[in-house]
Amino acid sequence: MKATPTRACVYVGCVVLGALYCLQAPTATGVSWWAVALLATLHAGGERLSGPFYPVLLAGAFLLPPSAAALVAVPGALCAPVGGSPRLLRRVWRAAQLVVAVWVAARVHEALGEQDALVASDFPYALAPAGAAVLAFCLALTVLDGGILVLAERVPPRRAGRGLFLRSLAPIAVHGLAGLMMAVLWRSPYGPVAALLVLLPMCVSWWAFAQYHRERAAHQATIRALVQAVDIKDGYTRGHSERVGQASMMIARELGLADERIEVLRFAGILHDVGKLGVPTRLLRKNGPLTPEERQVIELHPEYGHEMVRGISFLGEARAAVLHHHERLDGSGYPYGLSGSQIPESARVVAVADAFDAMTSTRSYSRARPVSVALRELEKCAGTQFDPRMVTALARAVDQHGWHPAVTADEAAAPAPRPAVAGAPGAHR
């Protein structure tokens, strides 16, 4: 509770009061409480299995009066796993948010259509009120989420809700269609059993989708932890990894690569310097030129990095980029002196992205150069140090989208820059 701003707690309290009103509002006679209990159980199971699970809630909004439909959301929201703390406050907030959103959706559906329209023969006529209810549900969630994000100081007020509604609308619309199918079958001669049979494959699909997102989140967390470790060790290059990942992604898109490879090349750019964890900190933070012996130690970092990531299977060709991003097209690079097409394509992409950010960032041993100057330097070395295709792709991407990197080091605190050891563009540690 200490980490939650007081105004956010007050906001949650107000939403909880609104939810209590929705639950205590007069309920129409003839409500099927066994249907409420069944839907609530299905929603709770879906929440436990795959996270946010809206088809059952929206089916309830189509089938039940508003207050009864809102009640369906309570057990699942209170029992679902939550991340972070305080857990109780998060569960109460989630329950209140869903109660209000479902109640709003059910009221809209009730105002625009009749429940008796939800029969198979009248299915097309059910689409309009159901679509309006889904829009109302999505809008209510967006407004409530935007408020808590602002009051919890997660986003500034001007950004609250920006794009959130549009990002949420597509997946919630799919959930709404599934909920409508469930409601139509529920009201059909086949009864609730048919609706449950349709829901089963949907649950399996959403569970698989949730597993994919959990795995992806775990991948991102692994990469983030490695990058943070490098940034802590080499403070002058803080933010460098993310910018190289961004530049690598820009090059890959300009080359027309598949989305999967673009993502892998972003990982390659982000992790290219992870081997610096094996280099003595005093060398990484040394002001001025390195001795030949010190440079030999620094030049081991691609091999160190490859050893660190070669067991991470989801990185794919990014592992080769970590190992070979300091190779040169003319064969004078390291660690193995590969040349031309012997150098993996991923490494040739990252080499250009890495050199570009090194030249356009301020470090302890060099001042940042203008983007135009850095691009000209890359073009001069195209064919000897860098792959001309990658240089051209980066130049086109920067010309089209621009490049607005953050300053790598604190210039006010950094000592006076000194020349880099090597004269090649992007010579850095």
VMD Tcl script that draws the C-alpha trace (Angstrom):
set ca {
  {0.00 0.00 0.00}
  {2.90 2.36 0.69}
  {3.91 2.33 -2.96}
  {0.40 3.30 -4.11}
  {-0.33 7.05 -4.20}
  {-3.19 8.13 -1.95}
  {-5.13 9.65 -4.84}
  {-4.95 6.32 -6.69}
  {-6.38 4.55 -3.62}
  {-9.20 7.13 -3.47}
  {-9.90 6.58 -7.17}
  {-10.08 2.81 -6.63}
  {-12.46 3.40 -3.74}
  {-14.75 5.50 -5.94}
  {-14.79 2.80 -8.64}
  {-15.55 0.16 -5.98}
  {-18.54 2.24 -4.81}
  {-19.71 2.48 -8.41}
  {-19.37 -1.30 -8.75}
  {-21.41 -1.85 -5.59}
  {-24.13 0.35 -7.05}
  {-24.10 -1.73 -10.26}
  {-24.45 -4.93 -8.23}
  {-27.19 -3.57 -5.95}
  {-29.26 -1.93 -8.69}
  {-32.78 -3.36 -9.03}
  {-32.65 -6.69 -10.80}
  {-35.37 -7.84 -13.17}
  {-37.51 -10.69 -11.97}
  {-36.98 -14.13 -13.37}
  {-33.19 -14.05 -13.35}
  {-31.74 -17.52 -13.79}
  {-29.30 -17.66 -10.88}
  {-28.00 -21.06 -11.93}
  {-26.96 -19.41 -15.21}
  {-25.21 -16.63 -13.26}
  {-23.38 -19.24 -11.16}
  {-22.39 -21.29 -14.21}
  {-21.10 -18.26 -16.13}
  {-19.22 -17.01 -13.06}
  {-17.56 -20.41 -12.68}
  {-16.60 -20.52 -16.36}
  {-15.16 -17.00 -16.18}
  {-13.17 -17.81 -13.05}
  {-11.75 -20.91 -14.71}
  {-10.83 -18.95 -17.83}
  {-9.11 -16.24 -15.77}
  {-7.07 -18.82 -13.88}
  {-6.14 -20.65 -17.06}
  {-5.29 -17.88 -19.52}
  {-5.50 -14.46 -17.86}
  {-8.06 -11.83 -18.99}
  {-10.97 -13.82 -20.42}
  {-13.87 -11.72 -21.68}
  {-16.09 -14.02 -23.84}
  {-18.03 -15.33 -20.83}
  {-18.47 -11.82 -19.40}
  {-19.81 -10.51 -22.70}
  {-22.04 -13.56 -23.10}
  {-23.43 -12.68 -19.67}
  {-24.02 -9.10 -20.83}
  {-26.00 -10.46 -23.81}
  {-27.99 -13.01 -21.77}
  {-28.65 -11.43 -18.37}
  {-29.95 -8.20 -16.87}
  {-27.17 -5.66 -16.11}
  {-26.78 -6.28 -12.37}
  {-26.80 -10.06 -12.79}
  {-24.31 -9.86 -15.67}
  {-22.01 -7.67 -13.56}
  {-22.05 -10.28 -10.78}
  {-20.52 -12.84 -13.16}
  {-17.20 -10.95 -13.08}
  {-16.69 -10.90 -9.30}
  {-15.45 -14.43 -8.40}
  {-12.99 -14.69 -11.28}
  {-11.51 -11.23 -10.69}
  {-11.06 -11.83 -6.95}
  {-9.44 -15.26 -7.44}
  {-7.30 -14.58 -10.54}
  {-3.50 -14.40 -10.13}
  {-2.11 -10.89 -10.00}
  {1.41 -9.58 -10.48}
  {2.98 -7.06 -8.13}
  {1.70 -5.71 -4.87}
  {-0.46 -4.86 -3.03}
  {-2.28 -7.96 -4.22}
  {-5.55 -7.32 -2.39}
  {-5.88 -3.81 -3.79}
  {-5.12 -5.08 -7.30}
  {-7.76 -7.81 -7.04}
  {-10.39 -5.43 -5.68}
  {-9.58 -2.93 -8.44}
  {-9.83 -5.57 -11.13}
  {-13.17 -6.84 -9.80}
  {-14.64 -3.32 -9.58}
  {-13.37 -2.41 -13.05}
  {-14.90 -5.49 -14.66}
  {-18.20 -5.09 -12.78}
  {-18.60 -1.54 -14.05}
  {-17.57 -2.42 -17.62}
  {-19.89 -5.44 -17.84}
  {-22.78 -3.46 -16.33}
  {-22.29 -0.69 -18.91}
  {-22.15 -3.25 -21.75}
  {-25.30 -4.98 -20.51}
  {-27.18 -1.66 -20.19}
  {-26.24 -0.69 -23.75}
  {-27.27 -4.09 -25.06}
  {-30.54 -3.92 -23.12}
  {-31.30 -0.46 -24.49}
  {-30.65 -1.37 -28.13}
  {-32.00 -4.88 -28.41}
  {-34.05 -7.57 -26.78}
  {-32.65 -10.72 -25.27}
  {-35.17 -12.74 -27.27}
  {-33.33 -11.64 -30.45}
  {-30.49 -13.95 -29.47}
  {-31.83 -16.97 -31.31}
  {-30.28 -18.64 -34.29}
  {-32.93 -17.49 -36.76}
  {-32.49 -13.85 -35.75}
  {-28.71 -13.93 -35.44}
  {-27.95 -11.04 -37.88}
  {-30.23 -8.73 -35.88}
  {-28.22 -9.46 -32.73}
  {-25.00 -8.06 -34.22}
  {-25.86 -4.35 -33.87}
  {-26.74 -4.31 -30.14}
  {-23.93 -6.77 -29.42}
  {-21.40 -4.64 -31.31}
  {-22.49 -1.53 -29.42}
  {-22.18 -3.42 -26.13}
  {-18.64 -4.53 -27.00}
  {-17.67 -0.95 -27.85}
  {-19.12 0.24 -24.55}
  {-17.25 -2.50 -22.67}
  {-13.95 -1.57 -24.32}
  {-14.50 2.15 -23.74}
  {-15.32 1.61 -20.05}
  {-12.16 -0.46 -19.53}
  {-10.07 2.16 -21.35}
  {-11.43 5.07 -19.32}
  {-10.94 3.26 -16.02}
  {-7.44 2.06 -16.96}
  {-6.44 5.54 -18.12}
  {-7.54 7.05 -14.83}
  {-5.59 4.61 -12.67}
  {-2.47 4.96 -14.84}
  {-2.48 8.73 -14.44}
  {-3.22 8.71 -10.71}
  {-0.64 5.99 -10.06}
  {1.85 8.19 -11.92}
  {2.56 5.56 -14.57}
  {1.88 7.89 -17.53}
  {1.43 11.66 -17.89}
  {-2.18 12.88 -18.34}
  {-1.66 13.83 -21.99}
  {-0.78 10.22 -22.83}
  {-3.54 8.52 -20.85}
  {-5.77 6.57 -23.20}
  {-3.72 7.53 -26.28}
  {-3.92 4.45 -28.46}
  {-5.13 2.32 -25.54}
  {-8.69 2.11 -26.86}
  {-7.59 1.18 -30.39}
  {-5.08 -1.40 -29.12}
  {-7.75 -2.99 -26.93}
  {-10.60 -2.89 -29.42}
  {-9.45 -5.64 -31.78}
  {-8.86 -8.38 -29.16}
  {-11.99 -7.40 -27.21}
  {-14.01 -7.50 -30.46}
  {-12.84 -11.08 -31.00}
  {-13.85 -11.92 -27.43}
  {-17.19 -10.24 -28.07}
  {-17.83 -12.32 -31.17}
  {-17.07 -15.47 -29.20}
  {-19.40 -14.29 -26.43}
  {-22.16 -13.61 -28.96}
  {-21.76 -17.09 -30.46}
  {-21.99 -18.53 -26.97}
  {-25.12 -16.48 -26.18}
  {-26.83 -17.43 -29.46}
  {-26.24 -21.13 -28.84}
  {-27.35 -20.73 -25.23}
  {-30.71 -19.31 -26.40}
  {-31.06 -21.83 -29.23}
  {-32.93 -25.13 -28.97}
  {-29.61 -26.86 -28.23}
  {-29.29 -25.00 -24.92}
  {-26.31 -24.22 -22.67}
  {-24.59 -27.54 -23.39}
  {-23.92 -26.48 -26.98}
  {-22.54 -23.16 -25.75}
  {-20.16 -24.97 -23.42}
  {-18.96 -27.26 -26.22}
  {-18.15 -24.20 -28.33}
  {-16.40 -22.54 -25.40}
  {-14.01 -25.46 -24.82}
  {-11.88 -25.06 -27.98}
  {-11.90 -21.30 -27.40}
  {-10.46 -21.84 -23.92}
  {-7.72 -24.06 -25.34}
  {-6.87 -21.46 -27.99}
  {-6.70 -18.62 -25.45}
  {-4.60 -20.77 -23.12}
  {-2.10 -21.41 -25.93}
  {-2.10 -17.70 -26.81}
  {-1.50 -16.78 -23.16}
  {1.35 -19.29 -22.94}
  {2.96 -17.71 -25.99}
  {2.77 -14.27 -24.40}
  {4.18 -15.55 -21.12}
  {7.09 -17.14 -22.96}
  {7.67 -13.93 -24.89}
  {7.61 -11.93 -21.66}
  {10.17 -14.32 -20.18}
  {12.41 -13.80 -23.23}
  {12.15 -10.03 -22.87}
  {12.94 -10.26 -19.16}
  {16.04 -12.37 -19.87}
  {17.33 -9.88 -22.41}
  {16.51 -6.91 -20.20}
  {18.43 -8.41 -17.28}
  {21.53 -9.00 -19.42}
  {21.43 -5.49 -20.89}
  {21.00 -3.90 -17.46}
  {24.03 -5.79 -16.21}
  {26.13 -4.43 -19.11}
  {24.82 -0.87 -18.57}
  {25.70 -1.00 -14.87}
  {29.21 -2.19 -15.64}
  {29.90 0.27 -18.47}
  {28.06 3.45 -17.54}
  {29.33 5.41 -20.55}
  {27.40 3.18 -22.93}
  {24.10 3.24 -21.03}
  {21.30 3.04 -23.59}
  {23.71 1.99 -26.37}
  {22.35 -1.55 -26.55}
  {18.75 -0.46 -27.05}
  {19.74 2.03 -29.73}
  {21.78 -0.55 -31.62}
  {18.75 -2.84 -31.43}
  {16.60 -0.06 -32.87}
  {19.05 0.68 -35.69}
  {19.37 -3.05 -36.48}
  {15.58 -3.29 -36.70}
  {15.46 -0.27 -39.03}
  {18.04 -1.87 -41.34}
  {16.21 -5.22 -41.31}
  {12.91 -3.58 -42.21}
  {14.51 -1.64 -45.04}
  {15.96 -4.91 -46.36}
  {12.43 -6.37 -46.43}
  {13.16 -9.23 -44.02}
  {10.37 -11.25 -42.42}
  {8.94 -10.02 -39.12}
  {10.45 -12.96 -37.22}
  {13.95 -12.12 -38.46}
  {13.45 -8.43 -37.71}
  {12.68 -9.31 -34.10}
  {15.73 -11.60 -33.89}
  {17.97 -8.87 -35.31}
  {16.61 -6.46 -32.72}
  {17.65 -8.97 -30.05}
  {21.05 -9.24 -31.75}
  {21.58 -5.50 -31.59}
  {20.49 -5.32 -27.97}
  {22.78 -8.16 -26.86}
  {25.80 -7.54 -29.08}
  {27.95 -6.24 -26.19}
  {26.84 -8.69 -23.50}
  {30.36 -10.17 -23.51}
  {31.62 -6.99 -21.84}
  {30.46 -8.58 -18.60}
  {33.63 -10.66 -18.86}
  {35.94 -7.66 -19.44}
  {37.57 -5.89 -16.45}
  {35.59 -2.78 -15.53}
  {38.73 -0.62 -15.35}
  {39.31 -1.15 -19.08}
  {35.74 -0.29 -20.02}
  {35.86 2.92 -18.00}
  {39.40 3.95 -18.84}
  {39.73 7.52 -20.13}
  {41.87 7.80 -23.23}
  {43.60 5.29 -25.50}
  {44.04 1.64 -24.61}
  {47.38 -0.14 -24.81}
  {47.72 -3.01 -27.32}
  {47.52 -5.50 -24.46}
  {44.38 -3.89 -23.09}
  {42.79 -3.86 -26.53}
  {43.46 -7.59 -26.88}
  {41.52 -8.17 -23.68}
  {38.62 -5.97 -24.89}
  {38.56 -7.83 -28.21}
  {37.65 -11.04 -26.38}
  {34.18 -9.71 -25.58}
  {32.47 -11.17 -28.69}
  {33.60 -14.66 -27.68}
  {32.59 -14.10 -24.08}
  {29.19 -12.92 -25.26}
  {28.70 -15.92 -27.53}
  {29.48 -18.27 -24.65}
  {26.87 -16.49 -22.53}
  {24.03 -16.65 -25.06}
  {24.68 -19.78 -27.12}
  {22.41 -21.85 -24.87}
  {19.46 -19.43 -25.32}
  {17.65 -21.14 -28.18}
  {15.09 -18.42 -28.96}
  {17.87 -16.01 -30.02}
  {18.53 -17.96 -33.22}
  {20.90 -16.13 -35.58}
  {21.34 -13.36 -33.02}
  {23.99 -15.54 -31.40}
  {26.12 -15.39 -34.55}
  {25.79 -11.59 -34.56}
  {27.06 -11.43 -30.98}
  {30.14 -13.41 -32.00}
  {30.92 -11.77 -35.37}
  {29.75 -8.13 -35.16}
  {33.37 -6.90 -35.13}
  {34.40 -8.80 -38.28}
  {35.22 -6.63 -41.31}
  {34.36 -7.24 -44.93}
  {38.06 -7.15 -45.92}
  {38.97 -9.82 -43.35}
  {40.88 -7.56 -40.93}
  {38.32 -7.76 -38.12}
  {38.05 -10.00 -35.09}
  {37.70 -12.51 -33.51}
  {38.21 -14.86 -36.52}
  {39.12 -12.58 -39.41}
  {36.15 -13.63 -41.56}
  {35.58 -11.77 -44.82}
  {32.80 -11.08 -47.30}
  {29.93 -13.55 -47.26}
  {31.66 -15.62 -44.61}
  {30.36 -13.08 -42.11}
  {26.74 -13.93 -41.13}
  {24.18 -11.46 -42.42}
  {22.96 -10.73 -38.90}
  {26.50 -9.73 -37.89}
  {26.84 -7.42 -40.90}
  {23.59 -5.66 -39.88}
  {24.65 -5.22 -36.26}
  {28.15 -4.03 -37.26}
  {26.68 -1.06 -39.14}
  {24.13 -0.30 -36.42}
  {26.81 -0.51 -33.72}
  {29.26 1.77 -35.55}
  {26.51 4.27 -36.34}
  {25.43 4.63 -32.71}
  {29.06 4.74 -31.52}
  {29.73 7.69 -33.81}
  {26.53 9.57 -32.92}
  {26.91 9.13 -29.13}
  {29.16 10.97 -26.67}
  {31.58 8.74 -24.77}
  {34.57 9.21 -22.52}
  {36.92 9.11 -25.50}
  {34.94 10.74 -28.33}
  {32.34 13.42 -28.97}
  {29.11 12.64 -30.76}
  {29.14 13.34 -34.51}
  {26.13 14.62 -36.46}
  {24.03 11.90 -38.08}
  {24.91 13.11 -41.60}
  {28.64 12.94 -40.81}
  {28.29 9.43 -39.35}
  {26.45 8.22 -42.44}
  {29.15 9.65 -44.70}
  {31.81 7.84 -42.67}
  {29.93 4.59 -43.02}
  {29.65 5.09 -46.77}
  {33.40 5.72 -47.02}
  {34.08 2.36 -45.36}
  {31.40 0.44 -47.25}
  {32.99 -2.47 -49.08}
  {36.03 -2.65 -46.80}
  {34.71 -2.56 -43.25}
  {30.94 -2.67 -43.76}
  {28.49 -4.37 -46.09}
  {27.32 -1.69 -48.60}
  {23.76 -3.10 -48.55}
  {23.46 -2.54 -44.83}
  {24.91 0.96 -45.02}
  {22.51 1.91 -47.81}
  {19.57 0.41 -45.92}
  {20.41 2.39 -42.78}
  {20.82 5.63 -44.75}
  {17.41 5.14 -46.39}
  {15.76 4.29 -43.07}
  {17.25 7.32 -41.30}
  {16.29 9.58 -44.20}
  {12.72 8.32 -44.03}
  {12.19 8.02 -40.26}
  {14.94 10.16 -38.72}
  {17.21 9.30 -35.80}
  {16.71 10.84 -32.37}
  {18.89 8.98 -29.88}
  {19.35 9.89 -26.23}
  {22.79 11.00 -25.06}
  {24.79 7.96 -24.01}
  {26.74 9.54 -21.17}
  {26.26 12.49 -18.87}
  {28.29 15.10 -20.71}
  {28.42 17.39 -17.72}
  {30.01 14.69 -15.60}
  {32.14 13.08 -18.28}
  {35.82 13.93 -18.58}
  {37.16 15.61 -21.69}
  {36.96 13.26 -24.66}
  {40.10 11.81 -26.15}
  {40.63 10.16 -29.50}
  {39.59 6.58 -30.00}
  {42.32 3.99 -30.40}
  {41.48 3.00 -33.92}
  {40.78 5.33 -36.79}
  {37.92 3.35 -38.30}
  {34.36 4.64 -37.96}
  {32.75 3.40 -34.80}
  {35.98 2.33 -33.18}
  {34.85 1.78 -29.62}
  {35.09 -0.53 -26.68}
}
mol new
graphics top color blue
foreach p $ca { graphics top sphere $p radius 0.5 }
foreach p [lrange $ca 0 end-1] q [lrange $ca 1 end] { graphics top cylinder $p $q radius 0.2 }
display resetview
